[in-house]
Amino acid sequence: MEKIKDYMEQSAFGVCSYLGEKMSISSARVRLYFIYLSFVAMGSPIILYLFAAFWLNIRRYVREKRNAIREVVS
């Protein structure tokens, strides 16, 4: 069961864990809030989740490229 949980956390873009770290709460609680909000708001938080995942991936890509350029210049 632990392997399944680890796999799901890695493949879920890391949005919940990122938000949990920033707000100093557990990522499991953030996931629950997304689930509850999805039921209440009829799916609109899923759009926000996907936008956040896209934003985090772009941010990670830019940082990796910036570090690669710094290593080449040094």
PDB file of N, CA, C, O and CB in Angstrom:
ATOM      1  N   MET A   1       0.820  -1.187   0.000  1.00  0.00           N
ATOM      2  CA  MET A   1       0.000   0.000   0.000  1.00  0.00           C
ATOM      3  C   MET A   1       0.872   1.262   0.000  1.00  0.00           C
ATOM      4  O   MET A   1       0.519   2.269  -0.614  1.00  0.00           O
ATOM      5  CB  MET A   1      -0.938  -0.008   1.207  1.00  0.00           C
ATOM      6  N   GLU A   2       1.997   1.197   0.685  1.00  0.00           N
ATOM      7  CA  GLU A   2       2.901   2.345   0.751  1.00  0.00           C
ATOM      8  C   GLU A   2       3.496   2.660  -0.620  1.00  0.00           C
ATOM      9  O   GLU A   2       3.687   3.829  -0.958  1.00  0.00           O
ATOM     10  CB  GLU A   2       4.021   2.081   1.761  1.00  0.00           C
ATOM     11  N   LYS A   3       3.791   1.624  -1.412  1.00  0.00           N
ATOM     12  CA  LYS A   3       4.334   1.835  -2.756  1.00  0.00           C
ATOM     13  C   LYS A   3       3.318   2.532  -3.649  1.00  0.00           C
ATOM     14  O   LYS A   3       3.670   3.401  -4.446  1.00  0.00           O
ATOM     15  CB  LYS A   3       4.757   0.501  -3.382  1.00  0.00           C
ATOM     16  N   ILE A   4       2.074   2.150  -3.511  1.00  0.00           N
ATOM     17  CA  ILE A   4       1.015   2.781  -4.311  1.00  0.00           C
ATOM     18  C   ILE A   4       0.883   4.252  -3.926  1.00  0.00           C
ATOM     19  O   ILE A   4       0.739   5.114  -4.793  1.00  0.00           O
ATOM     20  CB  ILE A   4      -0.343   2.046  -4.114  1.00  0.00           C
ATOM     21  N   LYS A   5       0.932   4.532  -2.637  1.00  0.00           N
ATOM     22  CA  LYS A   5       0.835   5.912  -2.170  1.00  0.00           C
ATOM     23  C   LYS A   5       2.003   6.748  -2.688  1.00  0.00           C
ATOM     24  O   LYS A   5       1.803   7.869  -3.155  1.00  0.00           O
ATOM     25  CB  LYS A   5       0.793   5.955  -0.638  1.00  0.00           C
ATOM     26  N   ASP A   6       3.220   6.211  -2.610  1.00  0.00           N
ATOM     27  CA  ASP A   6       4.389   6.931  -3.108  1.00  0.00           C
ATOM     28  C   ASP A   6       4.290   7.188  -4.601  1.00  0.00           C
ATOM     29  O   ASP A   6       4.626   8.276  -5.069  1.00  0.00           O
ATOM     30  CB  ASP A   6       5.658   6.154  -2.800  1.00  0.00           C
ATOM     31  N   TYR A   7       3.832   6.195  -5.351  1.00  0.00           N
ATOM     32  CA  TYR A   7       3.692   6.361  -6.803  1.00  0.00           C
ATOM     33  C   TYR A   7       2.669   7.446  -7.133  1.00  0.00           C
ATOM     34  O   TYR A   7       2.901   8.282  -8.007  1.00  0.00           O
ATOM     35  CB  TYR A   7       3.279   5.029  -7.459  1.00  0.00           C
ATOM     36  N   MET A   8       1.544   7.429  -6.435  1.00  0.00           N
ATOM     37  CA  MET A   8       0.503   8.419  -6.698  1.00  0.00           C
ATOM     38  C   MET A   8       0.974   9.830  -6.345  1.00  0.00           C
ATOM     39  O   MET A   8       0.645  10.786  -7.047  1.00  0.00           O
ATOM     40  CB  MET A   8      -0.764   8.076  -5.912  1.00  0.00           C
ATOM     41  N   GLU A   9       1.730   9.963  -5.277  1.00  0.00           N
ATOM     42  CA  GLU A   9       2.235  11.273  -4.900  1.00  0.00           C
ATOM     43  C   GLU A   9       3.238  11.795  -5.918  1.00  0.00           C
ATOM     44  O   GLU A   9       3.259  12.991  -6.205  1.00  0.00           O
ATOM     45  CB  GLU A   9       2.871  11.216  -3.522  1.00  0.00           C
ATOM     46  N   GLN A  10       4.063  10.924  -6.463  1.00  0.00           N
ATOM     47  CA  GLN A  10       5.034  11.355  -7.460  1.00  0.00           C
ATOM     48  C   GLN A  10       4.380  11.689  -8.783  1.00  0.00           C
ATOM     49  O   GLN A  10       4.817  12.612  -9.471  1.00  0.00           O
ATOM     50  CB  GLN A  10       6.078  10.292  -7.664  1.00  0.00           C
ATOM     51  N   SER A  11       3.347  10.961  -9.151  1.00  0.00           N
ATOM     52  CA  SER A  11       2.724  11.186 -10.450  1.00  0.00           C
ATOM     53  C   SER A  11       1.626  12.247 -10.407  1.00  0.00           C
ATOM     54  O   SER A  11       1.026  12.546 -11.439  1.00  0.00           O
ATOM     55  CB  SER A  11       2.155   9.893 -10.970  1.00  0.00           C
ATOM     56  N   ALA A  12       1.355  12.815  -9.246  1.00  0.00           N
ATOM     57  CA  ALA A  12       0.303  13.825  -9.126  1.00  0.00           C
ATOM     58  C   ALA A  12       0.869  15.237  -9.236  1.00  0.00           C
ATOM     59  O   ALA A  12       0.271  16.179  -8.717  1.00  0.00           O
ATOM     60  CB  ALA A  12      -0.437  13.663  -7.799  1.00  0.00           C
ATOM     61  N   PHE A  13       1.986  15.397  -9.890  1.00  0.00           N
ATOM     62  CA  PHE A  13       2.609  16.682 -10.194  1.00  0.00           C
ATOM     63  C   PHE A  13       3.192  17.414  -8.991  1.00  0.00           C
ATOM     64  O   PHE A  13       3.870  18.425  -9.168  1.00  0.00           O
ATOM     65  CB  PHE A  13       1.618  17.556 -10.846  1.00  0.00           C
ATOM     66  N   GLY A  14       2.951  16.941  -7.787  1.00  0.00           N
ATOM     67  CA  GLY A  14       3.506  17.584  -6.605  1.00  0.00           C
ATOM     68  C   GLY A  14       2.799  18.858  -6.185  1.00  0.00           C
ATOM     69  O   GLY A  14       3.324  19.607  -5.361  1.00  0.00           O
ATOM     70  N   VAL A  15       1.637  19.120  -6.723  1.00  0.00           N
ATOM     71  CA  VAL A  15       0.918  20.349  -6.400  1.00  0.00           C
ATOM     72  C   VAL A  15       0.495  20.368  -4.941  1.00  0.00           C
ATOM     73  O   VAL A  15       0.709  21.360  -4.244  1.00  0.00           O
ATOM     74  CB  VAL A  15      -0.303  20.505  -7.302  1.00  0.00           C
ATOM     75  N   CYS A  16      -0.096  19.295  -4.480  1.00  0.00           N
ATOM     76  CA  CYS A  16      -0.585  19.256  -3.094  1.00  0.00           C
ATOM     77  C   CYS A  16       0.556  19.338  -2.094  1.00  0.00           C
ATOM     78  O   CYS A  16       0.437  20.015  -1.073  1.00  0.00           O
ATOM     79  CB  CYS A  16      -1.391  17.983  -2.850  1.00  0.00           C
ATOM     80  N   SER A  17       1.649  18.664  -2.372  1.00  0.00           N
ATOM     81  CA  SER A  17       2.778  18.732  -1.448  1.00  0.00           C
ATOM     82  C   SER A  17       3.402  20.121  -1.461  1.00  0.00           C
ATOM     83  O   SER A  17       3.830  20.613  -0.417  1.00  0.00           O
ATOM     84  CB  SER A  17       3.829  17.675  -1.804  1.00  0.00           C
ATOM     85  N   TYR A  18       3.462  20.757  -2.620  1.00  0.00           N
ATOM     86  CA  TYR A  18       3.994  22.115  -2.707  1.00  0.00           C
ATOM     87  C   TYR A  18       3.120  23.085  -1.914  1.00  0.00           C
ATOM     88  O   TYR A  18       3.628  23.884  -1.127  1.00  0.00           O
ATOM     89  CB  TYR A  18       4.091  22.564  -4.176  1.00  0.00           C
ATOM     90  N   LEU A  19       1.814  23.012  -2.123  1.00  0.00           N
ATOM     91  CA  LEU A  19       0.906  23.895  -1.394  1.00  0.00           C
ATOM     92  C   LEU A  19       0.942  23.612   0.106  1.00  0.00           C
ATOM     93  O   LEU A  19       0.882  24.536   0.918  1.00  0.00           O
ATOM     94  CB  LEU A  19      -0.523  23.741  -1.922  1.00  0.00           C
ATOM     95  N   GLY A  20       1.039  22.342   0.469  1.00  0.00           N
ATOM     96  CA  GLY A  20       1.122  21.981   1.877  1.00  0.00           C
ATOM     97  C   GLY A  20       2.362  22.538   2.544  1.00  0.00           C
ATOM     98  O   GLY A  20       2.300  23.018   3.676  1.00  0.00           O
ATOM     99  N   GLU A  21       3.499  22.478   1.844  1.00  0.00           N
ATOM    100  CA  GLU A  21       4.734  23.031   2.392  1.00  0.00           C
ATOM    101  C   GLU A  21       4.632  24.538   2.549  1.00  0.00           C
ATOM    102  O   GLU A  21       5.069  25.086   3.561  1.00  0.00           O
ATOM    103  CB  GLU A  21       5.921  22.675   1.501  1.00  0.00           C
ATOM    104  N   LYS A  22       4.066  25.209   1.568  1.00  0.00           N
ATOM    105  CA  LYS A  22       3.947  26.666   1.620  1.00  0.00           C
ATOM    106  C   LYS A  22       2.996  27.124   2.720  1.00  0.00           C
ATOM    107  O   LYS A  22       3.221  28.166   3.335  1.00  0.00           O
ATOM    108  CB  LYS A  22       3.474  27.199   0.279  1.00  0.00           C
ATOM    109  N   MET A  23       1.931  26.355   2.976  1.00  0.00           N
ATOM    110  CA  MET A  23       0.952  26.736   3.987  1.00  0.00           C
ATOM    111  C   MET A  23       1.197  26.049   5.328  1.00  0.00           C
ATOM    112  O   MET A  23       0.430  26.241   6.271  1.00  0.00           O
ATOM    113  CB  MET A  23      -0.440  26.415   3.497  1.00  0.00           C
ATOM    114  N   SER A  24       2.246  25.262   5.419  1.00  0.00           N
ATOM    115  CA  SER A  24       2.626  24.537   6.643  1.00  0.00           C
ATOM    116  C   SER A  24       1.534  23.600   7.148  1.00  0.00           C
ATOM    117  O   SER A  24       1.261  23.533   8.346  1.00  0.00           O
ATOM    118  CB  SER A  24       2.978  25.521   7.732  1.00  0.00           C
ATOM    119  N   ILE A  25       0.911  22.874   6.209  1.00  0.00           N
ATOM    120  CA  ILE A  25      -0.051  21.843   6.569  1.00  0.00           C
ATOM    121  C   ILE A  25       0.291  20.589   5.777  1.00  0.00           C
ATOM    122  O   ILE A  25       1.068  20.647   4.823  1.00  0.00           O
ATOM    123  CB  ILE A  25      -1.521  22.308   6.293  1.00  0.00           C
ATOM    124  N   SER A  26      -0.274  19.475   6.160  1.00  0.00           N
ATOM    125  CA  SER A  26       0.061  18.226   5.477  1.00  0.00           C
ATOM    126  C   SER A  26      -0.546  18.190   4.074  1.00  0.00           C
ATOM    127  O   SER A  26      -1.607  18.761   3.819  1.00  0.00           O
ATOM    128  CB  SER A  26      -0.428  17.020   6.297  1.00  0.00           C
ATOM    129  N   SER A  27       0.143  17.516   3.190  1.00  0.00           N
ATOM    130  CA  SER A  27      -0.334  17.422   1.813  1.00  0.00           C
ATOM    131  C   SER A  27      -1.618  16.592   1.731  1.00  0.00           C
ATOM    132  O   SER A  27      -2.431  16.799   0.830  1.00  0.00           O
ATOM    133  CB  SER A  27       0.751  16.809   0.915  1.00  0.00           C
ATOM    134  N   ALA A  28      -1.804  15.661   2.657  1.00  0.00           N
ATOM    135  CA  ALA A  28      -3.045  14.872   2.671  1.00  0.00           C
ATOM    136  C   ALA A  28      -4.254  15.769   2.928  1.00  0.00           C
ATOM    137  O   ALA A  28      -5.313  15.568   2.334  1.00  0.00           O
ATOM    138  CB  ALA A  28      -2.971  13.765   3.744  1.00  0.00           C
ATOM    139  N   ARG A  29      -4.101  16.744   3.798  1.00  0.00           N
ATOM    140  CA  ARG A  29      -5.200  17.673   4.072  1.00  0.00           C
ATOM    141  C   ARG A  29      -5.507  18.534   2.849  1.00  0.00           C
ATOM    142  O   ARG A  29      -6.670  18.815   2.560  1.00  0.00           O
ATOM    143  CB  ARG A  29      -4.858  18.568   5.276  1.00  0.00           C
ATOM    144  N   VAL A  30      -4.461  18.954   2.131  1.00  0.00           N
ATOM    145  CA  VAL A  30      -4.673  19.742   0.908  1.00  0.00           C
ATOM    146  C   VAL A  30      -5.426  18.904  -0.122  1.00  0.00           C
ATOM    147  O   VAL A  30      -6.328  19.407  -0.792  1.00  0.00           O
ATOM    148  CB  VAL A  30      -3.316  20.234   0.321  1.00  0.00           C
ATOM    149  N   ARG A  31      -5.061  17.633  -0.253  1.00  0.00           N
ATOM    150  CA  ARG A  31      -5.774  16.746  -1.184  1.00  0.00           C
ATOM    151  C   ARG A  31      -7.252  16.621  -0.816  1.00  0.00           C
ATOM    152  O   ARG A  31      -8.126  16.656  -1.683  1.00  0.00           O
ATOM    153  CB  ARG A  31      -5.123  15.353  -1.201  1.00  0.00           C
ATOM    154  N   LEU A  32      -7.515  16.477   0.476  1.00  0.00           N
ATOM    155  CA  LEU A  32      -8.909  16.397   0.925  1.00  0.00           C
ATOM    156  C   LEU A  32      -9.673  17.667   0.575  1.00  0.00           C
ATOM    157  O   LEU A  32     -10.821  17.599   0.134  1.00  0.00           O
ATOM    158  CB  LEU A  32      -8.972  16.149   2.436  1.00  0.00           C
ATOM    159  N   TYR A  33      -9.048  18.821   0.768  1.00  0.00           N
ATOM    160  CA  TYR A  33      -9.704  20.077   0.422  1.00  0.00           C
ATOM    161  C   TYR A  33     -10.011  20.142  -1.069  1.00  0.00           C
ATOM    162  O   TYR A  33     -11.082  20.608  -1.456  1.00  0.00           O
ATOM    163  CB  TYR A  33      -8.833  21.264   0.832  1.00  0.00           C
ATOM    164  N   PHE A  34      -9.086  19.681  -1.915  1.00  0.00           N
ATOM    165  CA  PHE A  34      -9.341  19.653  -3.354  1.00  0.00           C
ATOM    166  C   PHE A  34     -10.520  18.734  -3.674  1.00  0.00           C
ATOM    167  O   PHE A  34     -11.371  19.071  -4.497  1.00  0.00           O
ATOM    168  CB  PHE A  34      -8.082  19.192  -4.116  1.00  0.00           C
ATOM    169  N   ILE A  35     -10.565  17.597  -3.032  1.00  0.00           N
ATOM    170  CA  ILE A  35     -11.661  16.659  -3.287  1.00  0.00           C
ATOM    171  C   ILE A  35     -12.990  17.258  -2.851  1.00  0.00           C
ATOM    172  O   ILE A  35     -13.969  17.210  -3.594  1.00  0.00           O
ATOM    173  CB  ILE A  35     -11.415  15.327  -2.558  1.00  0.00           C
ATOM    174  N   TYR A  36     -13.026  17.822  -1.650  1.00  0.00           N
ATOM    175  CA  TYR A  36     -14.273  18.424  -1.155  1.00  0.00           C
ATOM    176  C   TYR A  36     -14.713  19.585  -2.031  1.00  0.00           C
ATOM    177  O   TYR A  36     -15.891  19.704  -2.368  1.00  0.00           O
ATOM    178  CB  TYR A  36     -14.101  18.903   0.288  1.00  0.00           C
ATOM    179  N   LEU A  37     -13.770  20.437  -2.398  1.00  0.00           N
ATOM    180  CA  LEU A  37     -14.116  21.568  -3.250  1.00  0.00           C
ATOM    181  C   LEU A  37     -14.585  21.123  -4.624  1.00  0.00           C
ATOM    182  O   LEU A  37     -15.440  21.771  -5.229  1.00  0.00           O
ATOM    183  CB  LEU A  37     -12.931  22.496  -3.389  1.00  0.00           C
ATOM    184  N   SER A  38     -14.036  20.027  -5.121  1.00  0.00           N
ATOM    185  CA  SER A  38     -14.469  19.523  -6.431  1.00  0.00           C
ATOM    186  C   SER A  38     -15.920  19.079  -6.395  1.00  0.00           C
ATOM    187  O   SER A  38     -16.662  19.288  -7.355  1.00  0.00           O
ATOM    188  CB  SER A  38     -13.582  18.359  -6.881  1.00  0.00           C
ATOM    189  N   PHE A  39     -16.330  18.463  -5.285  1.00  0.00           N
ATOM    190  CA  PHE A  39     -17.731  18.053  -5.162  1.00  0.00           C
ATOM    191  C   PHE A  39     -18.649  19.266  -5.006  1.00  0.00           C
ATOM    192  O   PHE A  39     -19.712  19.327  -5.624  1.00  0.00           O
ATOM    193  CB  PHE A  39     -17.906  17.102  -3.968  1.00  0.00           C
ATOM    194  N   VAL A  40     -18.239  20.225  -4.184  1.00  0.00           N
ATOM    195  CA  VAL A  40     -19.067  21.392  -3.921  1.00  0.00           C
ATOM    196  C   VAL A  40     -19.151  22.307  -5.146  1.00  0.00           C
ATOM    197  O   VAL A  40     -20.229  22.786  -5.498  1.00  0.00           O
ATOM    198  CB  VAL A  40     -18.518  22.165  -2.726  1.00  0.00           C
ATOM    199  N   ALA A  41     -18.019  22.540  -5.782  1.00  0.00           N
ATOM    200  CA  ALA A  41     -17.963  23.480  -6.900  1.00  0.00           C
ATOM    201  C   ALA A  41     -18.103  22.788  -8.257  1.00  0.00           C
ATOM    202  O   ALA A  41     -17.869  23.411  -9.292  1.00  0.00           O
ATOM    203  CB  ALA A  41     -16.662  24.253  -6.856  1.00  0.00           C
ATOM    204  N   MET A  42     -18.472  21.539  -8.262  1.00  0.00           N
ATOM    205  CA  MET A  42     -18.719  20.769  -9.482  1.00  0.00           C
ATOM    206  C   MET A  42     -17.529  20.719 -10.440  1.00  0.00           C
ATOM    207  O   MET A  42     -17.687  20.880 -11.650  1.00  0.00           O
ATOM    208  CB  MET A  42     -19.897  21.343 -10.197  1.00  0.00           C
ATOM    209  N   GLY A  43     -16.352  20.496  -9.891  1.00  0.00           N
ATOM    210  CA  GLY A  43     -15.183  20.226 -10.718  1.00  0.00           C
ATOM    211  C   GLY A  43     -14.280  21.394 -11.029  1.00  0.00           C
ATOM    212  O   GLY A  43     -13.203  21.184 -11.587  1.00  0.00           O
ATOM    213  N   SER A  44     -14.658  22.610 -10.699  1.00  0.00           N
ATOM    214  CA  SER A  44     -13.804  23.746 -11.054  1.00  0.00           C
ATOM    215  C   SER A  44     -12.443  23.737 -10.349  1.00  0.00           C
ATOM    216  O   SER A  44     -11.483  24.228 -10.942  1.00  0.00           O
ATOM    217  CB  SER A  44     -14.519  25.029 -10.730  1.00  0.00           C
ATOM    218  N   PRO A  45     -12.291  23.211  -9.121  1.00  0.00           N
ATOM    219  CA  PRO A  45     -10.943  23.150  -8.533  1.00  0.00           C
ATOM    220  C   PRO A  45      -9.984  22.247  -9.320  1.00  0.00           C
ATOM    221  O   PRO A  45      -8.767  22.397  -9.214  1.00  0.00           O
ATOM    222  CB  PRO A  45     -11.034  22.655  -7.099  1.00  0.00           C
ATOM    223  N   ILE A  46     -10.516  21.337 -10.089  1.00  0.00           N
ATOM    224  CA  ILE A  46      -9.640  20.497 -10.914  1.00  0.00           C
ATOM    225  C   ILE A  46      -8.921  21.354 -11.948  1.00  0.00           C
ATOM    226  O   ILE A  46      -7.756  21.109 -12.260  1.00  0.00           O
ATOM    227  CB  ILE A  46     -10.450  19.375 -11.612  1.00  0.00           C
ATOM    228  N   ILE A  47      -9.605  22.348 -12.474  1.00  0.00           N
ATOM    229  CA  ILE A  47      -8.978  23.271 -13.426  1.00  0.00           C
ATOM    230  C   ILE A  47      -7.869  24.048 -12.734  1.00  0.00           C
ATOM    231  O   ILE A  47      -6.793  24.229 -13.304  1.00  0.00           O
ATOM    232  CB  ILE A  47     -10.025  24.243 -14.028  1.00  0.00           C
ATOM    233  N   LEU A  48      -8.115  24.507 -11.519  1.00  0.00           N
ATOM    234  CA  LEU A  48      -7.082  25.207 -10.754  1.00  0.00           C
ATOM    235  C   LEU A  48      -5.897  24.294 -10.459  1.00  0.00           C
ATOM    236  O   LEU A  48      -4.746  24.728 -10.514  1.00  0.00           O
ATOM    237  CB  LEU A  48      -7.663  25.747  -9.447  1.00  0.00           C
ATOM    238  N   TYR A  49      -6.175  23.040 -10.149  1.00  0.00           N
ATOM    239  CA  TYR A  49      -5.117  22.068  -9.870  1.00  0.00           C
ATOM    240  C   TYR A  49      -4.245  21.861 -11.114  1.00  0.00           C
ATOM    241  O   TYR A  49      -3.018  21.857 -11.016  1.00  0.00           O
ATOM    242  CB  TYR A  49      -5.725  20.718  -9.404  1.00  0.00           C
ATOM    243  N   LEU A  50      -4.861  21.693 -12.254  1.00  0.00           N
ATOM    244  CA  LEU A  50      -4.100  21.497 -13.488  1.00  0.00           C
ATOM    245  C   LEU A  50      -3.292  22.743 -13.842  1.00  0.00           C
ATOM    246  O   LEU A  50      -2.159  22.637 -14.311  1.00  0.00           O
ATOM    247  CB  LEU A  50      -5.041  21.136 -14.642  1.00  0.00           C
ATOM    248  N   PHE A  51      -3.868  23.918 -13.619  1.00  0.00           N
ATOM    249  CA  PHE A  51      -3.123  25.156 -13.849  1.00  0.00           C
ATOM    250  C   PHE A  51      -1.913  25.235 -12.933  1.00  0.00           C
ATOM    251  O   PHE A  51      -0.826  25.607 -13.375  1.00  0.00           O
ATOM    252  CB  PHE A  51      -4.026  26.377 -13.636  1.00  0.00           C
ATOM    253  N   ALA A  52      -2.088  24.889 -11.657  1.00  0.00           N
ATOM    254  CA  ALA A  52      -0.972  24.908 -10.706  1.00  0.00           C
ATOM    255  C   ALA A  52       0.097  23.893 -11.102  1.00  0.00           C
ATOM    256  O   ALA A  52       1.290  24.175 -10.981  1.00  0.00           O
ATOM    257  CB  ALA A  52      -1.475  24.617  -9.279  1.00  0.00           C
ATOM    258  N   ALA A  53      -0.309  22.734 -11.568  1.00  0.00           N
ATOM    259  CA  ALA A  53       0.657  21.721 -12.012  1.00  0.00           C
ATOM    260  C   ALA A  53       1.453  22.232 -13.209  1.00  0.00           C
ATOM    261  O   ALA A  53       2.670  22.059 -13.272  1.00  0.00           O
ATOM    262  CB  ALA A  53      -0.064  20.402 -12.375  1.00  0.00           C
ATOM    263  N   PHE A  54       0.766  22.857 -14.150  1.00  0.00           N
ATOM    264  CA  PHE A  54       1.441  23.431 -15.317  1.00  0.00           C
ATOM    265  C   PHE A  54       2.428  24.504 -14.874  1.00  0.00           C
ATOM    266  O   PHE A  54       3.565  24.533 -15.345  1.00  0.00           O
ATOM    267  CB  PHE A  54       0.411  24.022 -16.312  1.00  0.00           C
ATOM    268  N   TRP A  55       2.003  25.384 -13.973  1.00  0.00           N
ATOM    269  CA  TRP A  55       2.856  26.466 -13.503  1.00  0.00           C
ATOM    270  C   TRP A  55       4.098  25.931 -12.788  1.00  0.00           C
ATOM    271  O   TRP A  55       5.200  26.433 -13.007  1.00  0.00           O
ATOM    272  CB  TRP A  55       2.071  27.384 -12.574  1.00  0.00           C
ATOM    273  N   LEU A  56       3.929  24.926 -11.942  1.00  0.00           N
ATOM    274  CA  LEU A  56       5.074  24.358 -11.230  1.00  0.00           C
ATOM    275  C   LEU A  56       6.051  23.690 -12.186  1.00  0.00           C
ATOM    276  O   LEU A  56       7.262  23.781 -11.987  1.00  0.00           O
ATOM    277  CB  LEU A  56       4.602  23.353 -10.186  1.00  0.00           C
ATOM    278  N   ASN A  57       5.553  23.024 -13.212  1.00  0.00           N
ATOM    279  CA  ASN A  57       6.440  22.390 -14.192  1.00  0.00           C
ATOM    280  C   ASN A  57       7.213  23.430 -14.995  1.00  0.00           C
ATOM    281  O   ASN A  57       8.401  23.245 -15.257  1.00  0.00           O
ATOM    282  CB  ASN A  57       5.636  21.493 -15.138  1.00  0.00           C
ATOM    283  N   ILE A  58       6.567  24.504 -15.383  1.00  0.00           N
ATOM    284  CA  ILE A  58       7.253  25.573 -16.109  1.00  0.00           C
ATOM    285  C   ILE A  58       8.317  26.206 -15.222  1.00  0.00           C
ATOM    286  O   ILE A  58       9.430  26.480 -15.669  1.00  0.00           O
ATOM    287  CB  ILE A  58       6.246  26.643 -16.591  1.00  0.00           C
ATOM    288  N   ARG A  59       7.967  26.435 -13.972  1.00  0.00           N
ATOM    289  CA  ARG A  59       8.907  27.028 -13.030  1.00  0.00           C
ATOM    290  C   ARG A  59      10.139  26.140 -12.831  1.00  0.00           C
ATOM    291  O   ARG A  59      11.268  26.630 -12.812  1.00  0.00           O
ATOM    292  CB  ARG A  59       8.218  27.278 -11.689  1.00  0.00           C
ATOM    293  N   ARG A  60       9.914  24.845 -12.685  1.00  0.00           N
ATOM    294  CA  ARG A  60      11.014  23.895 -12.521  1.00  0.00           C
ATOM    295  C   ARG A  60      11.895  23.868 -13.770  1.00  0.00           C
ATOM    296  O   ARG A  60      13.120  23.801 -13.666  1.00  0.00           O
ATOM    297  CB  ARG A  60      10.470  22.485 -12.224  1.00  0.00           C
ATOM    298  N   TYR A  61      11.280  23.920 -14.937  1.00  0.00           N
ATOM    299  CA  TYR A  61      12.017  23.914 -16.202  1.00  0.00           C
ATOM    300  C   TYR A  61      12.897  25.153 -16.315  1.00  0.00           C
ATOM    301  O   TYR A  61      14.060  25.050 -16.705  1.00  0.00           O
ATOM    302  CB  TYR A  61      11.047  23.840 -17.395  1.00  0.00           C
ATOM    303  N   VAL A  62      12.360  26.312 -15.981  1.00  0.00           N
ATOM    304  CA  VAL A  62      13.125  27.554 -16.064  1.00  0.00           C
ATOM    305  C   VAL A  62      14.296  27.523 -15.087  1.00  0.00           C
ATOM    306  O   VAL A  62      15.398  27.941 -15.441  1.00  0.00           O
ATOM    307  CB  VAL A  62      12.220  28.768 -15.778  1.00  0.00           C
ATOM    308  N   ARG A  63      14.081  27.039 -13.872  1.00  0.00           N
ATOM    309  CA  ARG A  63      15.173  26.961 -12.900  1.00  0.00           C
ATOM    310  C   ARG A  63      16.272  26.011 -13.359  1.00  0.00           C
ATOM    311  O   ARG A  63      17.455  26.305 -13.188  1.00  0.00           O
ATOM    312  CB  ARG A  63      14.640  26.517 -11.545  1.00  0.00           C
ATOM    313  N   GLU A  64      15.892  24.871 -13.942  1.00  0.00           N
ATOM    314  CA  GLU A  64      16.904  23.931 -14.426  1.00  0.00           C
ATOM    315  C   GLU A  64      17.725  24.547 -15.550  1.00  0.00           C
ATOM    316  O   GLU A  64      18.944  24.380 -15.595  1.00  0.00           O
ATOM    317  CB  GLU A  64      16.247  22.632 -14.906  1.00  0.00           C
ATOM    318  N   LYS A  65      17.072  25.248 -16.445  1.00  0.00           N
ATOM    319  CA  LYS A  65      17.793  25.886 -17.549  1.00  0.00           C
ATOM    320  C   LYS A  65      18.705  26.995 -17.030  1.00  0.00           C
ATOM    321  O   LYS A  65      19.822  27.162 -17.520  1.00  0.00           O
ATOM    322  CB  LYS A  65      16.803  26.454 -18.583  1.00  0.00           C
ATOM    323  N   ARG A  66      18.235  27.745 -16.049  1.00  0.00           N
ATOM    324  CA  ARG A  66      19.040  28.819 -15.479  1.00  0.00           C
ATOM    325  C   ARG A  66      20.283  28.252 -14.804  1.00  0.00           C
ATOM    326  O   ARG A  66      21.368  28.819 -14.929  1.00  0.00           O
ATOM    327  CB  ARG A  66      18.215  29.639 -14.477  1.00  0.00           C
ATOM    328  N   ASN A  67      20.133  27.135 -14.089  1.00  0.00           N
ATOM    329  CA  ASN A  67      21.274  26.500 -13.437  1.00  0.00           C
ATOM    330  C   ASN A  67      22.242  25.928 -14.458  1.00  0.00           C
ATOM    331  O   ASN A  67      23.457  25.978 -14.261  1.00  0.00           O
ATOM    332  CB  ASN A  67      20.803  25.403 -12.492  1.00  0.00           C
ATOM    333  N   ALA A  68      21.715  25.388 -15.541  1.00  0.00           N
ATOM    334  CA  ALA A  68      22.584  24.842 -16.588  1.00  0.00           C
ATOM    335  C   ALA A  68      23.406  25.946 -17.236  1.00  0.00           C
ATOM    336  O   ALA A  68      24.580  25.745 -17.549  1.00  0.00           O
ATOM    337  CB  ALA A  68      21.753  24.108 -17.652  1.00  0.00           C
ATOM    338  N   ILE A  69      22.803  27.100 -17.436  1.00  0.00           N
ATOM    339  CA  ILE A  69      23.537  28.226 -18.037  1.00  0.00           C
ATOM    340  C   ILE A  69      24.619  28.716 -17.077  1.00  0.00           C
ATOM    341  O   ILE A  69      25.729  29.039 -17.501  1.00  0.00           O
ATOM    342  CB  ILE A  69      22.568  29.390 -18.398  1.00  0.00           C
ATOM    343  N   ARG A  70      24.300  28.771 -15.794  1.00  0.00           N
ATOM    344  CA  ARG A  70      25.298  29.205 -14.806  1.00  0.00           C
ATOM    345  C   ARG A  70      26.471  28.242 -14.758  1.00  0.00           C
ATOM    346  O   ARG A  70      27.611  28.674 -14.583  1.00  0.00           O
ATOM    347  CB  ARG A  70      24.664  29.324 -13.412  1.00  0.00           C
ATOM    348  N   GLU A  71      26.220  26.940 -14.909  1.00  0.00           N
ATOM    349  CA  GLU A  71      27.301  25.958 -14.875  1.00  0.00           C
ATOM    350  C   GLU A  71      28.182  26.086 -16.108  1.00  0.00           C
ATOM    351  O   GLU A  71      29.397  25.909 -16.015  1.00  0.00           O
ATOM    352  CB  GLU A  71      26.736  24.536 -14.774  1.00  0.00           C
ATOM    353  N   VAL A  72      27.602  26.388 -17.248  1.00  0.00           N
ATOM    354  CA  VAL A  72      28.384  26.543 -18.475  1.00  0.00           C
ATOM    355  C   VAL A  72      29.262  27.792 -18.391  1.00  0.00           C
ATOM    356  O   VAL A  72      30.421  27.770 -18.806  1.00  0.00           O
ATOM    357  CB  VAL A  72      27.454  26.623 -19.708  1.00  0.00           C
ATOM    358  N   VAL A  73      28.712  28.868 -17.859  1.00  0.00           N
ATOM    359  CA  VAL A  73      29.439  30.133 -17.753  1.00  0.00           C
ATOM    360  C   VAL A  73      30.569  30.026 -16.746  1.00  0.00           C
ATOM    361  O   VAL A  73      31.630  30.613 -16.960  1.00  0.00           O
ATOM    362  CB  VAL A  73      28.493  31.266 -17.359  1.00  0.00           C
ATOM    363  N   SER A  74      30.379  29.305 -15.669  1.00  0.00           N
ATOM    364  CA  SER A  74      31.398  29.212 -14.608  1.00  0.00           C
ATOM    365  C   SER A  74      32.629  28.502 -15.031  1.00  0.00           C
ATOM    366  O   SER A  74      33.560  28.354 -14.239  1.00  0.00           O
ATOM    367  CB  SER A  74      30.849  28.530 -13.422  1.00  0.00           C
TER     368      SER A  74
END
